[in-house]
């Protein structure tokens, strides 16, 4: 399983969140993989299947979990840090 590397982005002072893409990839020799994303920190969500979301200013850790039809799972994480710039 592979997750996007850590992401840092600076936004203007009025911005509260920004759309971020954090795709993960997983392969399996025999079964179809399903990837779900969960986030903790300044942004939270659970069991999201899209790899793009509005991420709030602060630090969010996105955990991607891939699972196959036999119940095997694998996980990886991406840390996303959004900071505000100065005037």
N, CA, C and O atoms as CSV, one atom per row, in Angstrom:
chain,resi,resn,atom,element,x,y,z
A,1,UNK,N,N,0.856,-1.173,0.000
A,1,UNK,CA,C,0.000,0.000,0.000
A,1,UNK,C,C,0.890,1.220,0.000
A,1,UNK,O,O,1.943,1.239,0.638
A,2,UNK,N,N,0.459,2.237,-0.720
A,2,UNK,CA,C,1.226,3.469,-0.839
A,2,UNK,C,C,0.319,4.671,-0.604
A,2,UNK,O,O,-0.757,4.769,-1.195
A,3,UNK,N,N,0.757,5.584,0.262
A,3,UNK,CA,C,0.052,6.853,0.482
A,3,UNK,C,C,0.890,7.995,-0.069
A,3,UNK,O,O,2.115,7.905,-0.151
A,4,UNK,N,N,0.209,9.066,-0.442
A,4,UNK,CA,C,0.876,10.299,-0.821
A,4,UNK,C,C,1.773,10.733,0.332
A,4,UNK,O,O,1.431,10.529,1.497
A,5,UNK,N,N,2.918,11.331,0.013
A,5,UNK,CA,C,3.790,11.854,1.067
A,5,UNK,C,C,3.112,12.983,1.828
A,5,UNK,O,O,2.064,13.480,1.415
A,6,UNK,N,N,3.712,13.380,2.934
A,6,UNK,CA,C,3.151,14.463,3.740
A,6,UNK,C,C,2.994,15.723,2.895
A,6,UNK,O,O,3.789,15.988,1.993
A,7,UNK,N,N,1.948,16.497,3.207
A,7,UNK,CA,C,1.585,17.674,2.423
A,7,UNK,C,C,1.601,18.905,3.327
A,7,UNK,O,O,1.032,18.881,4.418
A,8,UNK,N,N,2.242,19.968,2.884
A,8,UNK,CA,C,2.221,21.261,3.579
A,8,UNK,C,C,1.789,22.313,2.578
A,8,UNK,O,O,2.266,22.346,1.444
A,9,UNK,N,N,0.875,23.177,3.017
A,9,UNK,CA,C,0.386,24.225,2.136
A,9,UNK,C,C,0.111,25.472,2.955
A,9,UNK,O,O,-0.421,25.389,4.062
A,10,UNK,N,N,0.476,26.639,2.408
A,10,UNK,CA,C,0.197,27.914,3.052
A,10,UNK,C,C,-0.915,28.601,2.271
A,10,UNK,O,O,-0.882,28.659,1.041
A,11,UNK,N,N,-1.899,29.119,2.998
A,11,UNK,CA,C,-3.045,29.791,2.385
A,11,UNK,C,C,-3.141,31.208,2.944
A,11,UNK,O,O,-2.474,31.533,3.926
A,12,UNK,N,N,-3.979,32.066,2.314
A,12,UNK,CA,C,-4.110,33.431,2.817
A,12,UNK,C,C,-4.854,33.444,4.154
A,12,UNK,O,O,-5.495,32.464,4.534
A,13,UNK,N,N,-4.757,34.547,4.842
A,13,UNK,CA,C,-5.281,34.644,6.219
A,13,UNK,C,C,-6.781,34.431,6.340
A,13,UNK,O,O,-7.257,33.981,7.382
A,14,UNK,N,N,-7.534,34.746,5.290
A,14,UNK,CA,C,-8.988,34.611,5.361
A,14,UNK,C,C,-9.465,33.190,5.091
A,14,UNK,O,O,-10.630,32.876,5.335
A,15,UNK,N,N,-8.602,32.341,4.600
A,15,UNK,CA,C,-8.990,30.982,4.224
A,15,UNK,C,C,-9.087,30.096,5.458
A,15,UNK,O,O,-8.183,30.086,6.292
A,16,UNK,N,N,-10.167,29.363,5.572
A,16,UNK,CA,C,-10.384,28.443,6.695
A,16,UNK,C,C,-10.108,26.994,6.321
A,16,UNK,O,O,-9.804,26.174,7.188
A,17,UNK,N,N,-10.214,26.672,5.015
A,17,UNK,CA,C,-9.949,25.312,4.552
A,17,UNK,C,C,-9.580,25.356,3.077
A,17,UNK,O,O,-9.816,26.352,2.392
A,18,UNK,N,N,-9.003,24.271,2.603
A,18,UNK,CA,C,-8.585,24.184,1.211
A,18,UNK,C,C,-8.785,22.751,0.726
A,18,UNK,O,O,-8.616,21.801,1.491
A,19,UNK,N,N,-9.146,22.601,-0.546
A,19,UNK,CA,C,-9.309,21.263,-1.131
A,19,UNK,C,C,-7.924,20.634,-1.297
A,19,UNK,O,O,-7.019,21.243,-1.869
A,20,UNK,N,N,-7.772,19.420,-0.795
A,20,UNK,CA,C,-6.500,18.712,-0.888
A,20,UNK,C,C,-6.766,17.305,-1.417
A,20,UNK,O,O,-7.724,16.645,-1.013
A,21,UNK,N,N,-5.905,16.860,-2.326
A,21,UNK,CA,C,-5.990,15.508,-2.858
A,21,UNK,C,C,-4.910,14.669,-2.190
A,21,UNK,O,O,-3.744,15.065,-2.178
A,22,UNK,N,N,-5.274,13.518,-1.634
A,22,UNK,CA,C,-4.341,12.664,-0.898
A,22,UNK,C,C,-4.534,11.201,-1.298
A,22,UNK,O,O,-4.863,10.370,-0.451
A,23,UNK,N,N,-4.332,10.876,-2.581
A,23,UNK,CA,C,-4.633,9.522,-3.041
A,23,UNK,C,C,-3.726,8.449,-2.452
A,23,UNK,O,O,-2.555,8.691,-2.163
A,24,UNK,N,N,-4.287,7.274,-2.284
A,24,UNK,CA,C,-3.538,6.090,-1.868
A,24,UNK,C,C,-3.728,5.022,-2.939
A,24,UNK,O,O,-4.721,5.019,-3.667
A,25,UNK,N,N,-2.768,4.127,-3.018
A,25,UNK,CA,C,-2.852,3.031,-3.976
A,25,UNK,C,C,-2.626,1.713,-3.251
A,25,UNK,O,O,-1.813,1.623,-2.331
A,26,UNK,N,N,-3.355,0.702,-3.680
A,26,UNK,CA,C,-3.170,-0.633,-3.112
A,26,UNK,C,C,-3.404,-1.663,-4.203
A,26,UNK,O,O,-4.241,-1.475,-5.086
A,27,UNK,N,N,-2.668,-2.733,-4.129
A,27,UNK,CA,C,-2.856,-3.831,-5.080
A,27,UNK,C,C,-3.043,-5.127,-4.311
A,27,UNK,O,O,-2.608,-5.266,-3.168
A,28,UNK,N,N,-3.691,-6.053,-4.958
A,28,UNK,CA,C,-3.943,-7.355,-4.363
A,28,UNK,C,C,-3.959,-8.369,-5.502
A,28,UNK,O,O,-4.562,-8.110,-6.544
A,29,UNK,N,N,-3.322,-9.496,-5.329
A,29,UNK,CA,C,-3.216,-10.488,-6.398
A,29,UNK,C,C,-4.538,-11.146,-6.761
A,29,UNK,O,O,-4.733,-11.556,-7.906
A,30,UNK,N,N,-5.438,-11.249,-5.807
A,30,UNK,CA,C,-6.637,-12.066,-6.047
A,30,UNK,C,C,-7.963,-11.336,-5.923
A,30,UNK,O,O,-8.954,-11.773,-6.508
A,31,UNK,N,N,-8.010,-10.254,-5.190
A,31,UNK,CA,C,-9.295,-9.668,-4.843
A,31,UNK,C,C,-9.351,-8.178,-5.135
A,31,UNK,O,O,-8.322,-7.507,-5.217
A,32,UNK,N,N,-10.533,-7.685,-5.286
A,32,UNK,CA,C,-10.749,-6.256,-5.485
A,32,UNK,C,C,-10.483,-5.530,-4.170
A,32,UNK,O,O,-10.951,-5.945,-3.110
A,33,UNK,N,N,-9.727,-4.446,-4.258
A,33,UNK,CA,C,-9.414,-3.655,-3.073
A,33,UNK,C,C,-10.378,-2.472,-2.962
A,33,UNK,O,O,-10.749,-1.858,-3.962
A,34,UNK,N,N,-10.771,-2.171,-1.735
A,34,UNK,CA,C,-11.565,-0.984,-1.432
A,34,UNK,C,C,-10.715,-0.141,-0.501
A,34,UNK,O,O,-10.174,-0.650,0.480
A,35,UNK,N,N,-10.593,1.148,-0.801
A,35,UNK,CA,C,-9.817,2.048,0.055
A,35,UNK,C,C,-10.767,3.042,0.705
A,35,UNK,O,O,-11.542,3.716,0.027
A,36,UNK,N,N,-10.695,3.123,2.031
A,36,UNK,CA,C,-11.470,4.103,2.797
A,36,UNK,C,C,-10.500,5.019,3.526
A,36,UNK,O,O,-9.420,4.601,3.944
A,37,UNK,N,N,-10.907,6.277,3.669
A,37,UNK,CA,C,-10.076,7.288,4.308
A,37,UNK,C,C,-10.743,7.774,5.584
A,37,UNK,O,O,-11.948,8.020,5.617
A,38,UNK,N,N,-9.933,7.909,6.644
A,38,UNK,CA,C,-10.383,8.461,7.917
A,38,UNK,C,C,-9.411,9.566,8.304
A,38,UNK,O,O,-8.209,9.453,8.061
A,39,UNK,N,N,-9.928,10.638,8.908
A,39,UNK,CA,C,-9.065,11.756,9.273
A,39,UNK,C,C,-9.258,12.140,10.728
A,39,UNK,O,O,-10.364,12.080,11.264
A,40,UNK,N,N,-8.146,12.539,11.362
A,40,UNK,CA,C,-8.157,13.063,12.724
A,40,UNK,C,C,-7.336,14.342,12.747
A,40,UNK,O,O,-6.481,14.557,11.887
A,41,UNK,N,N,-7.596,15.175,13.720
A,41,UNK,CA,C,-6.854,16.438,13.853
A,41,UNK,C,C,-7.764,17.614,13.580
A,41,UNK,O,O,-8.904,17.641,14.043
A,42,UNK,N,N,-7.266,18.599,12.822
A,42,UNK,CA,C,-8.056,19.814,12.569
A,42,UNK,C,C,-9.255,19.549,11.664
A,42,UNK,O,O,-10.205,20.331,11.645
A,43,UNK,N,N,-9.211,18.450,10.915
A,43,UNK,CA,C,-10.340,18.001,10.097
A,43,UNK,C,C,-10.606,16.546,10.456
A,43,UNK,O,O,-9.675,15.752,10.594
A,44,UNK,N,N,-11.874,16.202,10.605
A,44,UNK,CA,C,-12.196,14.807,10.895
A,44,UNK,C,C,-13.244,14.297,9.917
A,44,UNK,O,O,-14.172,15.015,9.546
A,45,UNK,N,N,-13.079,13.056,9.510
A,45,UNK,CA,C,-14.103,12.340,8.751
A,45,UNK,C,C,-13.807,10.861,8.870
A,45,UNK,O,O,-12.696,10.458,9.213
A,46,UNK,N,N,-14.830,10.048,8.577
A,46,UNK,CA,C,-14.686,8.603,8.691
A,46,UNK,C,C,-15.295,7.918,7.482
A,46,UNK,O,O,-16.313,8.355,6.945
A,47,UNK,N,N,-14.661,6.850,7.070
A,47,UNK,CA,C,-15.161,5.975,6.005
A,47,UNK,C,C,-15.484,6.719,4.719
A,47,UNK,O,O,-16.485,6.437,4.061
A,48,UNK,N,N,-14.646,7.651,4.374
A,48,UNK,CA,C,-14.811,8.392,3.118
A,48,UNK,C,C,-14.099,7.619,2.014
A,48,UNK,O,O,-12.992,7.124,2.224
A,49,UNK,N,N,-14.718,7.509,0.842
A,49,UNK,CA,C,-14.085,6.781,-0.261
A,49,UNK,C,C,-13.414,7.701,-1.278
A,49,UNK,O,O,-12.709,7.220,-2.165
A,50,UNK,N,N,-13.618,9.005,-1.169
A,50,UNK,CA,C,-12.961,9.967,-2.057
A,50,UNK,C,C,-11.629,10.383,-1.455
A,50,UNK,O,O,-11.516,10.538,-0.240
A,51,UNK,N,N,-10.617,10.563,-2.302
A,51,UNK,CA,C,-9.297,10.963,-1.814
A,51,UNK,C,C,-9.082,12.468,-1.940
A,51,UNK,O,O,-7.948,12.930,-2.068
A,52,UNK,N,N,-10.159,13.220,-1.903
A,52,UNK,CA,C,-10.063,14.677,-1.917
A,52,UNK,C,C,-11.084,15.212,-0.915
A,52,UNK,O,O,-12.211,14.723,-0.828
A,53,UNK,N,N,-10.661,16.224,-0.164
A,53,UNK,CA,C,-11.569,16.775,0.845
A,53,UNK,C,C,-11.130,18.187,1.194
A,53,UNK,O,O,-9.990,18.573,0.936
A,54,UNK,N,N,-12.035,18.952,1.778
A,54,UNK,CA,C,-11.705,20.266,2.319
A,54,UNK,C,C,-11.003,20.041,3.652
A,54,UNK,O,O,-11.589,19.492,4.586
A,55,UNK,N,N,-9.756,20.465,3.734
A,55,UNK,CA,C,-8.950,20.284,4.938
A,55,UNK,C,C,-8.809,21.634,5.626
A,55,UNK,O,O,-8.421,22.620,5.000
A,56,UNK,N,N,-9.125,21.673,6.922
A,56,UNK,CA,C,-9.069,22.910,7.698
A,56,UNK,C,C,-7.632,23.312,8.007
A,56,UNK,O,O,-6.721,22.484,7.968
A,57,UNK,N,N,-7.438,24.605,8.317
A,57,UNK,CA,C,-6.143,25.091,8.764
A,57,UNK,C,C,-5.753,24.316,10.019
A,57,UNK,O,O,-6.581,24.104,10.905
A,58,UNK,N,N,-4.516,23.902,10.092
A,58,UNK,CA,C,-4.003,23.082,11.181
A,58,UNK,C,C,-3.406,21.812,10.604
A,58,UNK,O,O,-3.080,21.752,9.419
A,59,UNK,N,N,-3.264,20.802,11.440
A,59,UNK,CA,C,-2.695,19.535,11.002
A,59,UNK,C,C,-3.745,18.435,11.063
A,59,UNK,O,O,-4.425,18.256,12.073
A,60,UNK,N,N,-3.862,17.712,9.973
A,60,UNK,CA,C,-4.794,16.594,9.849
A,60,UNK,C,C,-3.998,15.368,9.426
A,60,UNK,O,O,-3.152,15.450,8.535
A,61,UNK,N,N,-4.263,14.241,10.058
A,61,UNK,CA,C,-3.654,12.981,9.648
A,61,UNK,C,C,-4.734,12.140,8.991
A,61,UNK,O,O,-5.756,11.827,9.601
A,62,UNK,N,N,-4.490,11.776,7.729
A,62,UNK,CA,C,-5.425,10.939,6.983
A,62,UNK,C,C,-4.861,9.516,6.958
A,62,UNK,O,O,-3.731,9.286,6.529
A,63,UNK,N,N,-5.675,8.571,7.426
A,63,UNK,CA,C,-5.307,7.153,7.383
A,63,UNK,C,C,-6.116,6.488,6.286
A,63,UNK,O,O,-7.346,6.545,6.283
A,64,UNK,N,N,-5.417,5.858,5.356
A,64,UNK,CA,C,-6.072,5.111,4.284
A,64,UNK,C,C,-6.005,3.628,4.657
A,64,UNK,O,O,-4.952,3.117,5.039
A,65,UNK,N,N,-7.139,2.959,4.540
A,65,UNK,CA,C,-7.199,1.526,4.827
A,65,UNK,C,C,-7.729,0.808,3.599
A,65,UNK,O,O,-8.837,1.078,3.136
A,66,UNK,N,N,-6.933,-0.103,3.081
A,66,UNK,CA,C,-7.353,-0.926,1.951
A,66,UNK,C,C,-7.787,-2.274,2.488
A,66,UNK,O,O,-7.148,-2.837,3.377
A,67,UNK,N,N,-8.871,-2.784,1.944
A,67,UNK,CA,C,-9.330,-4.114,2.358
A,67,UNK,C,C,-9.781,-4.896,1.135
A,67,UNK,O,O,-10.232,-4.327,0.141
A,68,UNK,N,N,-9.651,-6.207,1.230
A,68,UNK,CA,C,-10.093,-7.050,0.126
A,68,UNK,C,C,-11.255,-7.927,0.576
A,68,UNK,O,O,-11.679,-7.867,1.730
A,69,UNK,N,N,-11.755,-8.725,-0.324
A,69,UNK,CA,C,-12.953,-9.521,-0.031
A,69,UNK,C,C,-12.700,-10.638,0.975
A,69,UNK,O,O,-13.655,-11.233,1.476
A,70,UNK,N,N,-11.437,-10.938,1.285
A,70,UNK,CA,C,-11.147,-11.963,2.290
A,70,UNK,C,C,-10.950,-11.362,3.672
A,70,UNK,O,O,-10.736,-12.094,4.639
A,71,UNK,N,N,-11.020,-10.024,3.781
A,71,UNK,CA,C,-10.870,-9.363,5.069
A,71,UNK,C,C,-9.453,-8.901,5.371
A,71,UNK,O,O,-9.212,-8.329,6.434
A,72,UNK,N,N,-8.517,-9.131,4.471
A,72,UNK,CA,C,-7.155,-8.643,4.677
A,72,UNK,C,C,-7.142,-7.129,4.527
A,72,UNK,O,O,-7.812,-6.577,3.655
A,73,UNK,N,N,-6.364,-6.452,5.395
A,73,UNK,CA,C,-6.286,-4.997,5.356
A,73,UNK,C,C,-4.836,-4.530,5.391
A,73,UNK,O,O,-3.939,-5.249,5.830
A,74,UNK,N,N,-4.638,-3.320,4.922
A,74,UNK,CA,C,-3.348,-2.649,4.988
A,74,UNK,C,C,-3.635,-1.166,5.147
A,74,UNK,O,O,-4.627,-0.664,4.620
A,75,UNK,N,N,-2.767,-0.456,5.876
A,75,UNK,CA,C,-2.986,0.971,6.097
A,75,UNK,C,C,-1.718,1.772,5.822
A,75,UNK,O,O,-0.606,1.246,5.854
A,76,UNK,N,N,-1.917,3.051,5.552
A,76,UNK,CA,C,-0.826,4.017,5.467
A,76,UNK,C,C,-1.403,5.378,5.843
A,76,UNK,O,O,-2.619,5.565,5.861
A,77,UNK,N,N,-0.513,6.331,6.145
A,77,UNK,CA,C,-0.969,7.647,6.591
A,77,UNK,C,C,-0.277,8.771,5.831
A,77,UNK,O,O,0.855,8.642,5.366
A,78,UNK,N,N,-1.011,9.886,5.724
A,78,UNK,CA,C,-0.483,11.134,5.180
A,78,UNK,C,C,-0.803,12.242,6.177
A,78,UNK,O,O,-1.946,12.383,6.612
A,79,UNK,N,N,0.206,13.023,6.535
A,79,UNK,CA,C,0.000,14.180,7.402
A,79,UNK,C,C,-0.152,15.415,6.514
A,79,UNK,O,O,0.680,15.669,5.643
A,80,UNK,N,N,-1.218,16.176,6.742
A,80,UNK,CA,C,-1.497,17.373,5.951
A,80,UNK,C,C,-1.489,18.575,6.890
A,80,UNK,O,O,-2.271,18.639,7.838
A,81,UNK,N,N,-0.595,19.525,6.616
A,81,UNK,CA,C,-0.499,20.724,7.443
A,81,UNK,C,C,-0.846,21.942,6.587
A,81,UNK,O,O,-0.192,22.222,5.582
A,82,UNK,N,N,-1.889,22.657,7.010
A,82,UNK,CA,C,-2.319,23.882,6.336
A,82,UNK,C,C,-2.055,25.041,7.279
A,82,UNK,O,O,-2.561,25.061,8.401
A,83,UNK,N,N,-1.266,26.006,6.827
A,83,UNK,CA,C,-0.963,27.178,7.646
A,83,UNK,C,C,-1.417,28.435,6.921
A,83,UNK,O,O,-1.558,28.444,5.698
A,84,UNK,N,N,-1.645,29.501,7.690
A,84,UNK,CA,C,-2.017,30.770,7.082
A,84,UNK,C,C,-0.785,31.640,6.929
A,84,UNK,O,O,0.117,31.622,7.767
A,85,UNK,N,N,-0.760,32.402,5.843
A,85,UNK,CA,C,0.349,33.302,5.581
A,85,UNK,C,C,0.176,34.604,6.342
A,85,UNK,O,O,-0.805,34.798,7.059
A,86,UNK,N,N,1.133,35.478,6.176
A,86,UNK,CA,C,1.087,36.792,6.815
A,86,UNK,C,C,0.596,37.821,5.822
A,86,UNK,O,O,0.720,37.637,4.611
A,87,UNK,N,N,0.036,38.906,6.335
A,87,UNK,CA,C,-0.419,40.000,5.457
A,87,UNK,C,C,0.754,40.629,4.766
A,87,UNK,O,O,0.582,41.566,3.986
